[in-house]
Amino acid sequence: MRVQLARQLLDRQIVDAEGRLVGRVDDVAFAVDGAGYPYVDSLLTGQGALGERIGGRIGRLLVAVADRFTDDPPVPPLRVPLAVVARVDSAVRLRCRAADLPSSPVESWLRRHLIERIPGAYRASG
């Protein structure tokens, strides 16, 4: 069952309700209900989740790079609760906006330390 689920979800783009790209499904998180049955709790995205999934030297490198670009390592993956998934087709489509999800620690660090220092980075486009 996990293999079928992985084939259907892993590496699909996650798109918010406004059509904006949130990321890709890098892994899935399972939970166990009161009767002891596992179910998909959330979709995981981000370098930490991808590195854990890949494993080995390359996976550790991905996690280390992500940890370098944060103020508080280790970097947790962005968790997208299954409850906000509207449907799965060519992409995983969400019921909510990307702004309603927690921000990625890596993106927050890059925004603060790199993007904000670019002159005119937040200028409104006409």
Disulfide bonds with the S-S distance in Angstrom:
none
